[in-house]
């Protein structure tokens, strides 16, 4: 699954917004932002990821 994110610095925090999905996160540093993007994506698609996981196991 490919998730496109727009990233920018708002003067205080690094921010990321999904271009095709309703996802937003921020971090004090760019590295923190990348970690938060991974977490936000995982939480946003949690149901789909669980479905795939169950389908593969069965």
Secondary structure, DSSP 4 states (H G I P E B T S, - for coil): ----EEEEE-SSSEEEEESSSS-EEEESSHHHHHHHHHHHHHHHTHHHHHHHHHHHH-
